[in-house]
Amino acid sequence: MSRINKKYGFSLIELLVVISIIAVLTAVLMINLVGARERSRDSQKIQDLNSLKNALRMYYNDNQVYPSPGVVNCTNCLNTAVGSSYLPGVLNLGYSYSSTADGNGFVLRAALESGAGDEDTNSQTRCGLTPTPGVYAVCAN
Protein backbone atom coordinates (compact mmCIF):
# COMPACT_ATOMS: atom_id res chain seq x y z
CA MET A 1 0.00 0.00 0.00
CA SER A 2 1.48 3.29 -1.04
CA ARG A 3 1.15 6.37 0.96
CA ILE A 4 -0.11 9.34 -0.94
CA ASN A 5 1.01 12.60 0.55
CA LYS A 6 -1.66 15.18 -0.25
CA LYS A 7 -1.12 18.83 0.60
CA TYR A 8 -4.04 21.04 1.30
CA GLY A 9 -3.63 24.82 1.48
CA PHE A 10 -0.77 27.18 0.72
CA SER A 11 2.70 27.32 2.10
CA LEU A 12 3.89 30.33 4.08
CA ILE A 13 6.09 31.53 1.21
CA GLU A 14 3.21 31.42 -1.27
CA LEU A 15 1.04 33.49 1.07
CA LEU A 16 3.80 36.06 1.61
CA VAL A 17 4.34 36.42 -2.15
CA VAL A 18 0.62 36.99 -2.78
CA ILE A 19 0.34 39.50 0.07
CA SER A 20 3.37 41.44 -1.18
CA ILE A 21 1.95 41.58 -4.73
CA ILE A 22 -1.37 42.90 -3.40
CA ALA A 23 0.48 45.50 -1.27
CA VAL A 24 2.48 46.76 -4.26
CA LEU A 25 -0.62 47.02 -6.46
CA THR A 26 -2.53 48.84 -3.73
CA ALA A 27 0.31 51.33 -3.24
CA VAL A 28 0.49 52.08 -6.97
CA LEU A 29 -3.28 52.59 -7.23
CA MET A 30 -3.46 54.81 -4.16
CA ILE A 31 -0.79 57.13 -5.56
CA ASN A 32 -2.86 57.57 -8.72
CA LEU A 33 -6.14 58.14 -6.87
CA VAL A 34 -4.93 60.57 -4.22
CA GLY A 35 -5.13 63.65 -6.47
CA ALA A 36 -8.33 62.69 -8.27
CA ARG A 37 -10.61 64.69 -5.98
CA GLU A 38 -8.44 67.79 -6.18
CA ARG A 39 -8.24 67.54 -9.96
CA SER A 40 -12.02 67.18 -10.22
CA ARG A 41 -12.58 70.26 -8.00
CA ASP A 42 -10.07 72.20 -10.14
CA SER A 43 -11.90 71.15 -13.29
CA GLN A 44 -15.19 72.31 -11.77
CA LYS A 45 -13.65 75.70 -10.87
CA ILE A 46 -12.41 76.16 -14.44
CA GLN A 47 -15.87 75.34 -15.81
CA ASP A 48 -17.48 77.73 -13.31
CA LEU A 49 -15.12 80.54 -14.36
CA ASN A 50 -15.98 79.98 -18.02
CA SER A 51 -19.69 80.04 -17.17
CA LEU A 52 -19.17 83.27 -15.24
CA LYS A 53 -17.27 84.70 -18.21
CA ASN A 54 -20.27 83.97 -20.46
CA ALA A 55 -22.61 85.58 -17.91
CA LEU A 56 -20.40 88.67 -17.81
CA ARG A 57 -20.51 88.89 -21.60
CA MET A 58 -24.31 88.79 -21.51
CA TYR A 59 -24.22 91.52 -18.86
CA TYR A 60 -21.94 93.57 -21.13
CA ASN A 61 -24.29 93.12 -24.09
CA ASP A 62 -27.16 94.54 -22.05
CA ASN A 63 -25.26 97.35 -20.25
CA GLN A 64 -22.30 98.13 -22.57
CA VAL A 65 -19.97 97.97 -19.54
CA TYR A 66 -18.73 95.23 -17.23
CA PRO A 67 -19.71 95.49 -13.56
CA SER A 68 -17.34 97.67 -11.54
CA PRO A 69 -16.39 96.06 -8.25
CA GLY A 70 -15.18 99.32 -6.69
CA VAL A 71 -12.01 97.56 -5.55
CA VAL A 72 -9.34 95.60 -7.37
CA ASN A 73 -9.53 91.81 -7.04
CA CYS A 74 -12.76 91.66 -5.08
CA THR A 75 -13.90 88.21 -4.03
CA ASN A 76 -17.44 87.05 -4.86
CA CYS A 77 -18.53 90.63 -5.69
CA LEU A 78 -20.61 89.75 -8.74
CA ASN A 79 -23.45 88.22 -6.74
CA THR A 80 -25.89 91.10 -7.23
CA ALA A 81 -24.81 92.31 -10.69
CA VAL A 82 -24.51 88.99 -12.50
CA GLY A 83 -25.90 86.37 -10.15
CA SER A 84 -29.47 87.61 -10.02
CA SER A 85 -30.23 87.64 -13.75
CA TYR A 86 -27.44 86.03 -15.72
CA LEU A 87 -26.01 83.19 -13.63
CA PRO A 88 -27.99 82.08 -10.60
CA GLY A 89 -25.82 80.18 -8.19
CA VAL A 90 -22.78 82.40 -8.60
CA LEU A 91 -22.40 82.65 -4.83
CA ASN A 92 -19.17 81.43 -3.25
CA LEU A 93 -17.42 80.10 -6.35
CA GLY A 94 -14.09 81.19 -4.88
CA TYR A 95 -13.02 83.61 -7.61
CA SER A 96 -11.38 87.02 -7.68
CA TYR A 97 -12.77 89.66 -10.08
CA SER A 98 -11.20 92.83 -11.48
CA SER A 99 -12.56 95.11 -14.17
CA THR A 100 -10.59 97.57 -16.28
CA ALA A 101 -10.84 101.28 -15.56
CA ASP A 102 -12.92 101.93 -18.69
CA GLY A 103 -15.27 99.01 -18.00
CA ASN A 104 -14.47 97.23 -21.27
CA GLY A 105 -12.57 94.29 -19.81
CA PHE A 106 -12.28 92.03 -16.80
CA VAL A 107 -10.15 89.32 -15.27
CA LEU A 108 -11.42 86.42 -13.18
CA ARG A 109 -8.96 84.37 -11.13
CA ALA A 110 -9.32 81.22 -9.05
CA ALA A 111 -6.72 79.31 -7.07
CA LEU A 112 -6.40 75.65 -8.04
CA GLU A 113 -5.64 72.88 -5.57
CA SER A 114 -3.47 70.65 -7.73
CA GLY A 115 -2.71 72.95 -10.64
CA ALA A 116 -3.59 72.33 -14.25
CA GLY A 117 -0.23 71.58 -15.75
CA ASP A 118 0.70 74.46 -18.06
CA GLU A 119 -2.93 75.40 -18.56
CA ASP A 120 -3.00 77.64 -15.47
CA THR A 121 0.05 79.72 -16.44
CA ASN A 122 -1.03 79.79 -20.11
CA SER A 123 -4.42 81.17 -19.11
CA GLN A 124 -2.73 84.04 -17.26
CA THR A 125 -0.44 84.75 -20.20
CA ARG A 126 -3.48 84.98 -22.52
CA CYS A 127 -4.93 87.60 -20.16
CA GLY A 128 -1.68 89.61 -20.08
CA LEU A 129 -0.89 88.75 -16.46
CA THR A 130 2.37 87.70 -14.88
CA PRO A 131 2.07 83.91 -14.56
CA THR A 132 1.61 82.56 -11.05
CA PRO A 133 1.53 78.75 -10.74
CA GLY A 134 -1.69 77.32 -9.38
CA VAL A 135 -3.94 80.22 -10.42
CA TYR A 136 -6.31 79.96 -13.39
CA ALA A 137 -7.41 83.19 -15.10
CA VAL A 138 -10.23 84.03 -17.48
CA CYS A 139 -10.47 87.42 -19.17
CA ALA A 140 -12.75 89.32 -21.53
CA ASN A 141 -10.68 88.75 -24.67
C-alpha positions as CSV (number, residue, x, y, z in Angstrom):
1,M,0.0,0.0,0.0
2,S,1.5,3.3,-1.0
3,R,1.2,6.4,1.0
4,I,-0.1,9.3,-0.9
5,N,1.0,12.6,0.6
6,K,-1.7,15.2,-0.3
7,K,-1.1,18.8,0.6
8,Y,-4.0,21.0,1.3
9,G,-3.6,24.8,1.5
10,F,-0.8,27.2,0.7
11,S,2.7,27.3,2.1
12,L,3.9,30.3,4.1
13,I,6.1,31.5,1.2
14,E,3.2,31.4,-1.3
15,L,1.0,33.5,1.1
16,L,3.8,36.1,1.6
17,V,4.3,36.4,-2.2
18,V,0.6,37.0,-2.8
19,I,0.3,39.5,0.1
20,S,3.4,41.4,-1.2
21,I,2.0,41.6,-4.7
22,I,-1.4,42.9,-3.4
23,A,0.5,45.5,-1.3
24,V,2.5,46.8,-4.3
25,L,-0.6,47.0,-6.5
26,T,-2.5,48.8,-3.7
27,A,0.3,51.3,-3.2
28,V,0.5,52.1,-7.0
29,L,-3.3,52.6,-7.2
30,M,-3.5,54.8,-4.2
31,I,-0.8,57.1,-5.6
32,N,-2.9,57.6,-8.7
33,L,-6.1,58.1,-6.9
34,V,-4.9,60.6,-4.2
35,G,-5.1,63.7,-6.5
36,A,-8.3,62.7,-8.3
37,R,-10.6,64.7,-6.0
38,E,-8.4,67.8,-6.2
39,R,-8.2,67.5,-10.0
40,S,-12.0,67.2,-10.2
41,R,-12.6,70.3,-8.0
42,D,-10.1,72.2,-10.1
43,S,-11.9,71.1,-13.3
44,Q,-15.2,72.3,-11.8
45,K,-13.7,75.7,-10.9
46,I,-12.4,76.2,-14.4
47,Q,-15.9,75.3,-15.8
48,D,-17.5,77.7,-13.3
49,L,-15.1,80.5,-14.4
50,N,-16.0,80.0,-18.0
51,S,-19.7,80.0,-17.2
52,L,-19.2,83.3,-15.2
53,K,-17.3,84.7,-18.2
54,N,-20.3,84.0,-20.5
55,A,-22.6,85.6,-17.9
56,L,-20.4,88.7,-17.8
57,R,-20.5,88.9,-21.6
58,M,-24.3,88.8,-21.5
59,Y,-24.2,91.5,-18.9
60,Y,-21.9,93.6,-21.1
61,N,-24.3,93.1,-24.1
62,D,-27.2,94.5,-22.0
63,N,-25.3,97.4,-20.2
64,Q,-22.3,98.1,-22.6
65,V,-20.0,98.0,-19.5
66,Y,-18.7,95.2,-17.2
67,P,-19.7,95.5,-13.6
68,S,-17.3,97.7,-11.5
69,P,-16.4,96.1,-8.2
70,G,-15.2,99.3,-6.7
71,V,-12.0,97.6,-5.6
72,V,-9.3,95.6,-7.4
73,N,-9.5,91.8,-7.0
74,C,-12.8,91.7,-5.1
75,T,-13.9,88.2,-4.0
76,N,-17.4,87.1,-4.9
77,C,-18.5,90.6,-5.7
78,L,-20.6,89.7,-8.7
79,N,-23.5,88.2,-6.7
80,T,-25.9,91.1,-7.2
81,A,-24.8,92.3,-10.7
82,V,-24.5,89.0,-12.5
83,G,-25.9,86.4,-10.1
84,S,-29.5,87.6,-10.0
85,S,-30.2,87.6,-13.7
86,Y,-27.4,86.0,-15.7
87,L,-26.0,83.2,-13.6
88,P,-28.0,82.1,-10.6
89,G,-25.8,80.2,-8.2
90,V,-22.8,82.4,-8.6
91,L,-22.4,82.7,-4.8
92,N,-19.2,81.4,-3.3
93,L,-17.4,80.1,-6.3
94,G,-14.1,81.2,-4.9
95,Y,-13.0,83.6,-7.6
96,S,-11.4,87.0,-7.7
97,Y,-12.8,89.7,-10.1
98,S,-11.2,92.8,-11.5
99,S,-12.6,95.1,-14.2
100,T,-10.6,97.6,-16.3
101,A,-10.8,101.3,-15.6
102,D,-12.9,101.9,-18.7
103,G,-15.3,99.0,-18.0
104,N,-14.5,97.2,-21.3
105,G,-12.6,94.3,-19.8
106,F,-12.3,92.0,-16.8
107,V,-10.1,89.3,-15.3
108,L,-11.4,86.4,-13.2
109,R,-9.0,84.4,-11.1
110,A,-9.3,81.2,-9.1
111,A,-6.7,79.3,-7.1
112,L,-6.4,75.7,-8.0
113,E,-5.6,72.9,-5.6
114,S,-3.5,70.6,-7.7
115,G,-2.7,73.0,-10.6
116,A,-3.6,72.3,-14.2
117,G,-0.2,71.6,-15.8
118,D,0.7,74.5,-18.1
119,E,-2.9,75.4,-18.6
120,D,-3.0,77.6,-15.5
121,T,0.0,79.7,-16.4
122,N,-1.0,79.8,-20.1
123,S,-4.4,81.2,-19.1
124,Q,-2.7,84.0,-17.3
125,T,-0.4,84.8,-20.2
126,R,-3.5,85.0,-22.5
127,C,-4.9,87.6,-20.2
128,G,-1.7,89.6,-20.1
129,L,-0.9,88.8,-16.5
130,T,2.4,87.7,-14.9
131,P,2.1,83.9,-14.6
132,T,1.6,82.6,-11.0
133,P,1.5,78.8,-10.7
134,G,-1.7,77.3,-9.4
135,V,-3.9,80.2,-10.4
136,Y,-6.3,80.0,-13.4
137,A,-7.4,83.2,-15.1
138,V,-10.2,84.0,-17.5
139,C,-10.5,87.4,-19.2
140,A,-12.8,89.3,-21.5
141,N,-10.7,88.7,-24.7
